[in-house]
Amino acid sequence: MRIFLVFLVSIMLTACQHSGEKADTIYYNAVIWTGDSSQPQATAVGIKDGKILFTGDDYTAYKSASTQLIDLQGKMIVPGMIDNHTHFLSGGYNLGSIDLRQAKSKQDFIRIVKEFCVQHPDDRWIQGGDWDHEAMGGMLPEKEWIDSVSGDHPIFVSRYDGHMAFANTKALQLAKLDNNMATPEGGEIVRNAKKEMTGVFKDEAMSLIYRVIPDPSQKELDEYLSAAENHAFAHGVTQVHDMGSYGGWIDLATYKRAYTKKELQLRVYSFVALWSWAKLDSLCKKDGKGDDLLRWGGVKGFADGSLGSTTAWFYQPYLDAPNTSGLTVTDTALLRKWILAADSAGLHVAIHAIGDRANDLVLDCFAEAEQRTKRDHRFRIEHAQHLSAAALSRFNTLQVIPSMQPYHAIDDGRWASKRLDDDRLKRTYAFGTLLHGGARLTFGSDWTVAPLDPIAGIYAAVTRRTLDDKNPDGWYPAEKLTVEEALRCYTSNNAYAGFQENKTGVLRKGMLADMVVLSDNLLTIPAIRIKDVKVLRTIVNGKEVYSAPAQ
């Protein structure tokens, strides 16, 4: 009798709890991966006022006459995907710009440039491109390829990793560069056997051209943002951590403009350049750090370049470029000074590091900052790509967040053995070692370097099957993750990396209602099929911002 009374009281308390809480929308008949360890699975989720009201199976207590009921017919729901590293506005620009990723030869490269210039018969700057010389047999482009087909256009198109770009003669003329130009520290100007500029510039040398390219207008920037938002929603992305396309401040102003006009729908955590930390500190003291939709307070710096451009900084030289072991993009003394100063001001510090020596340098700086100030720093290393043996455990010891992009592994894995020996490669994109060693691993795209597509990223992390299909069991397969591990890296771990773990990243009562509906159950389909999974709906703050066209 006593047990019965306890049961009855429990039912009555539950009824009272629900009596005043009715959902605006309920999604039911779903397979829900909540990301919440206390209730990992459910079949229904209710939303009220932009937040999760409940997750569970029986939704009747939360339903009212005005509740919208949506039958998902067995489709999967996961928390909204967060991308830990984007260059968002340039991504929006590139969606409508020249696409050189398809160039597999010199002839392809010339043809694509010619066709684009014919379609745009004016004198605007042409940027974007995202070419890959490895796809052309490792041959770097030369300005003579395109001078005769580029019309009145000055051209400065980037390698897809953003650490090397290619100019035509008109761009060099506008920048007033000649063959006697000295190479800036932290960069490289590629020259031919006659010591003449070929048009290729690496890292800090790219600034010689960028300084004469006019900034986009506000109207253009707003268009880039709109295009990028729609692209993100179509791929299940509900929030981005944006590392800037135009130094960060132009980007932040664009987001603020959209926010003020109530046109911003995507959640954005906007980072600005590390060197400008004092300006950001003043902004934060004056205006705070934003809200759940648009936030700032993070700074992003550079230690080195990239593997593809042979500018990532290693202890040992490159196999295919034995005259170099990479370079430091920022003077190491300045980098340390800025990191310590920004951290002391309470700003969130993220540093780009690719090579093993660059990663060790940044970890040393973070360790020094930790000793100076005991607080919740959540330092981030963006990419953390090639690590020394000692670095693997230091991420956990120092509680530094490895902010990684899994698609890079299946891309670089096609050609990385040209650059690095096996000893270095086995510590490349060490997802499993870092995660299982206690590091708070996070995932994203580095868009436009890689597709803004978390599903493709999950596929890459789970299979490590390179894009050329030459590694069907995975490239260094010991570093593969499970689907659930990869999902956490795109959701709750990314929320933590942005100081939002109490707001988003899991589907639990009181959390922001950011969700994605998928065509298939990621947890049960064969791993090889993950890349084919489609986003059917994207929900931000309880509002559907994307719905896939009916088939």
N, C-alpha and C positions, 0 to 999 in steps of 0.2 A: 504494500500500500504506500509505504514511504517513497519507494522508487517511482511509483506512478505519479505521486504528488510532485516530486522533483521534476519529472518529465513534463507534467502539465504546466508547472510554473515556467519552465524553459520555453515551452511553446507560446505561452502568454507574453513573456518578455520579448520574444522574437517578433510577435505580432505587433506589440506596442512600438518596438524599434522601427518597424517597417511602415506603420500606419501613416506617418507624415512624409514618407520619402517615396515618391513615385518617379520613375524614370521618364526622361524626355524621349529616349530611344533605347530599345533593347535589341541586340543582335542575338539570335538564338539558333539552335540546331547547327552549332559550329564546333570545330575542334580548336580549342583555345590553349595556346602555350602562354601562360601568364608571366613567366619569368620570376614568379614569387614562390620561393621555396616552401612557404607555409601552405600554399594551395597552387601547385604547379599546373593543374589542368582544370578546365571547366568547359561547359557547352553553351553558356550564355553570359553576356556582359551587358550591364545597364549603364547609361550615361545620364547625368543630370547636371545642368549648368556647366558643361564643359569638363566635368570630372567623372571619374569612375564611381558609380554608386554601388555596384556590387559585381562580383564574378561568382559564378556557381552553376547550378543545373536547374533548380526550380525558380523561375522568375515571376511566378504568379503574384507574389506579394508586392512586387515593385511595379506592377502594371496598372495603368488607369485608362479611362476611356480616351484620353488624349495621347497616350504613349504610342510612338511609332514602333511597330514590330517588324523586324527584318529577318526573314528566314534565309540563312546562309547555305542551307542544303549541304551541310557537311564540309564546307570550305574551312580553311585554317585561318585563325586570327593570331597575330603576334603583336607585341608592343611596337609602337612606331620606331622605325629605324633612324638612328642618329649617325651621321657621317662625321668622323673625327677630324677630317682635314680636307678642305676644299679651297679652290680659288674660284669663288662662285660667280662673280661678275664676268670674269674673263671666260668662264664656262658658258655663260649666257651669250657672250659675243661670239664664241666659237661655233655655237649652234647654227649661226647663219653665215659663217665665214668660210674661207677656203679649207678644204679637208685633204691633207697630204698623207694621211695614215695609209691610204691605199697605194701609195707610190712604192713599187717593188723594183724599180729600175730608174736609171737616169731619164730614159724616154718617158716613163710614167710621170715623173716629177715635172718635166718640161710641159707635157701635155696638160696636166691638171692646172698648172699656173696659167698657161695660155688660155684655156677654156674659161677660167674664172675671170681673167682680165678682159676677154671678149664680152662676157656677160655683164661686166661692170666698166663701161667705157668712160671713166673719169680719172681723177688724179688722187683719189683717196689712198691713205696708207692701207696696205694689206698686212694683217697680222694673223696670229693663230697658227694654223697649219698642222702642227703636231706631227711633223715628219719623223721618220726613224731610219737613220742611215744603216742600221743593222739589217733592216728589211731590203736594203739595196746592196747587200754584200759587204757592208762596212764602209762604203765609199761616201765621203762627205761631199755635199753639193758645192759647186763653185759658181760665182756670180755670172760667169760667161754662159752658163746653162740657160739663164732666164732673161738676160738683158734685152735680147731681141724680141721677146714675146710679152714683156711686162708693160708695154705702152708707157703711159705717163705715171704709172703707179710706183711710188717708193714701196719696197717690200722688205719686211723684217719678220720672218716666220720662224717659230720656235720648234726645236726638237720637242718631242712629246713630254720629256721630263722637265722642261722649262729651264735647263741649265746650259743650253746652247741654242743660238739662233743664227739665222742666215739672212744676209742683206744683199740686195741687188746694187748695181752701181749708183742708181739714182739716190738710194737711201744713204750710201756712203758720201755722196756729194752734198746732200742736205745736212749731214752731220759734220761736213768739212774735214773728212778723214783722208789721209794719204798714207803711202807706204812707209813714211817715216814716223808714224804715230807710235808713241811708246805704249807698252801694255800696262794697264792699270794693275795695281797690286790686288791679288785675289781673283785674277782672271787670265784669259789667254786669247790672243788674236791668232787665228790659224793662218799660216802663210805657205805659199808654194815654194818650190826649189829656188825661185828667183827672189825670194823674200818679199813677194807681193801678197797683199791681203786677198784671200779667197772669197771673203764675205762671211765666213763663219767666226762667231764670237762666243766665248765661253764665260759663264758666270759674271764677275764684276765687269768684264770687258763689254758686256752687253749694254751697260749703262751709257756707253759712248753713242749708241744709237737711240736708246730710249729717251735720252734727255732732249732730243729734238722732235719726238713724236708728241703731238698735242694730246692733252687729256680729252677723253670723251665728254660730250656735253651732258648736262643733267638729263635731258630727254633720252639720249642714247643709253645712259646708265640705267635709267628707269626701265627702258625696254629690255636691256640685258637681264635685269633682275626678274622681270615678269617671265621671260623665256626660261630662265634658269629655275624659277619656282615651279613652273608647270612641268619641266623635265624631272625635277626632283620628286614631285608628287606621283608622277607616272611610274616611278621606280620605288615607291614605298618609303621615301625619305621624308621624315617629319621635322627634322632639325639638322642644321649643319653647324659645325665649328669652322668658321671661315678664316683662313690665314691671309686673306687679302689678295687682290689682283693688282691694286694700284697703290701699294704701300700701306693699305689698311684704313687710312683716314678718309679717302674718297669713298671707299666701300662703306664705311660706317655712316658717313653722311647720306649715302644712297639709302641704306636701310632705315635710317632715322626719318628720311623724307617719306618713304613708303609707310612707316609706322604712324607718322603724324596724320597722313591722309587716310589712315585706317585701311590701307591696301596691302600691308604685309600680312601674310598668312603662315608662312614657314617660320619656325623658331630658328633664331640665329644667335650664335655666340661669336661676336666679331673681335678678332685679334688685330692689333696694329704692330708696326715695326718696333723691334726692341729698342733701337737707338732713340726712339721718340718717347721713351718711358715717362720722362718728366711731364710732357704734355698730357699724357694719359692720366698720370697721377693727379694733375690739376683738375682734369675733367671729372674724375671720380670723386674728388673732394667737393666739387661744386654741384654735380648732378647725380651722384651715386653711380650705380653700375647697371641700371636698367631694370627690366622685369622679366617675367617668364617667357615673353615673346621675343624681345630683343635685349641682349645683354652685351656688356663689354667689360674690360678690366684685365684682359689678357694681352701679352706681348709675345711676338715671335721673332726669333733671331736665327742666324745661319752660322754653322761652324764650317761646313764644307760644301762641295758640289754634289755630283751624282756619279753613279757607276757608269752609266751609258755614255757620259761625256768625259770619262776618265779624270774627273775632278773630285771625286770622293776621296777623302784623306785617309790613307792607310799607313801602317808601319813599314810595309814592304812594297816594292814597285809592282805595277801591273805586269802581267805576263805578256800582253801584246803591246805595251808601251813602257818598256823597262827604263826609260829615261825619266819617268815620273812616278810618284806614289800619291798623286793628287795634290790638292791645295787647300789652304784655309781661306774661305771667302771673307771672313772678318778677322782682323788682327786679334790674336788670342788674348792679349792684355786688355784690349777694349771689350771683347766679348765677356771676359770675367768681370770687368768693372760694371758693365751694364747689367749683367745677371744679378750681381750682388745688390746694386742700387735699386733695380726694379723690384726684387724680392723684398728688400727692406721697406719699400713703399707699400707693400701688401698687394702687389700686382701678381698675376698668374703668369709664370714664365714657361714658355715652350720654345725649344731650340731644335732646328733641323740638324741632324747628324746622320750620315750615311756610312762612312768608313769606320773601321775599328778604332783608329787613332782619334778620330773626331768624337766618337761616342765616349771614349775614355776621358777625353778632355772635358766634355760637358758633364759627365758624372762627377769628375773631380770638382768642378765649379759648384755643382749642386750640393756635394758633400760639405764644402766650405760654407755655403749659405745655410745649410742645416745646422751646422755648429754655431753659427752666429745668432740665429733666431729660431727658437723652438716653436713651431706652429704648423698648421695644416697647409703645407706648401702646394702639394700635388704637382710637383714639377713634371714636365712632359718632355720626352725626346721624340721629336717628329721623325718617323721612319725607323730609327733604331735598327738599321738594315743589316749591317755586317758587324758582328760583335767579337771582341776578344774573349778568350776563355774566362778571364776574371770578371768581365762585365756581366756575364749571364746571371750571376747571383747578386750583383750589386743593385740591380733594379729592385729586387725585393728588399734587400738590406736598407737601401736608402728610400724605399717607397716612391721611386720614380716611375712614372707611367710610360710604358712603351706604346706610343701612338703609331700604329702600323697600318699598312694597306696591303691586304693579302693578294689582290690581283697582281701586284708587282711581282710576286713570287713566280706565278705561272707565265708571266711575260719575260722577265729577266732570265728565268731558268732556261730559256731557249739558247742563250748566248753567253751567259755569265762565265762559263768555263773558259772562254777566250781570255777573260780578264784576270780571273782569280784561280788559285790552286784549290785542291780539295780541302785542305786544312781550313782555309778561310770560308769556303762555300758551305761546309757543314754547320757553320754558325751563322748562316744567312737566313733571314726571316724565321728566326727560331721561335715560332709560335708556341709549340708544345713545351719546350724547355722553359721559356719565360713564364707561361701561365701555370704550369705544374710546379714551378719553383716559387710561386707565391706572388708574382708580379700581377698588377691590375692591367692586363692586356686590353687594348682598345683597337677598334678597326674603323677604317674609312676607305676613301678612294684616292685622295690627292687629285680629284678631278680638276683639270682635264687630262692629267697624266694618265689616268685610268678611268674607266666608265663610272659614272655616278650611279652605281647599281649594286646595292647590298647583296642581292641574290647571287650575282656573279662573284662577289667577294666571299660569300659563304661557301660557294662551290670551290673557289680557289683554296680556302683554308682547310676544307674537309678532304679534298682530293689531291691538291698540289700537283695536278696534272697539267703540264705545260701546254701552251697554246698550240704548239706544233704536234701534240699527241705523242711525243717521243718518250714520255715518262708516264705510261698508263697506270703504274702503281704509285706514282707520286715522286716528285723531285725532292730528295732527302725526306723520305716518307715518315721518318721518326717524328717529324715536326707537325704532322697532320693533327687536326682537332676533330672532335665530335661536332655534330650539328648543333647541339645545345650549347657547347662551349662557344662556338662561333656566333650563335645568336646572342649570347650574353655580351660578347665583345662589341656587338652592334647596338646593344640596348642598355642594360643596366650598367655595364662597365663604362660606356661612353657617358652616361648620365653622371656617374661619379667623376669622370675626368673633366666635367664641366660644372662641378659643384651643384648638381641638380638631382642627386640620387633620392631625395625626398619629394621630388616633383614628378619625375618621369622615368622611363626605362623598364617599368614593370606595370602589369595590369592589376591594381589593387585598390580597394576603396579609398577615395580621397586623392588619388593620383590624377594628373592631367590626362584627359581622354585622347591620347594619341595612339592610333592603332593602324594595322595594315591587314587587309584580307588577301589571302593568297589562294591560288588555284589548286594547290596540292599540299599535302601534309609533308613538310620537310623532314619530319622525324621518321617517316616510314618508307618513303620512296627510295630507290637505289641512288647512291650518291652521284652517279654519273648523270642522273636526270635533274639534279637540283638546278642546273643552269637554264632549264626550260620552264621553270616555274614562273607564272605570271602574277603580277600585282593586279587585283580586281578592284579594290577600293583602298583609298588612303584617307584617314580621319585625323584631323588636327583639332584639338580643343573641342572634340565632340561633333565637329562639322566635317561632312564629306567634302574633301577638296579635290578628289579624283575618283572617277568611276570609269572602268575600262569600257570601251565601246562594245556593244552587243555583237557577238559572233554570228 
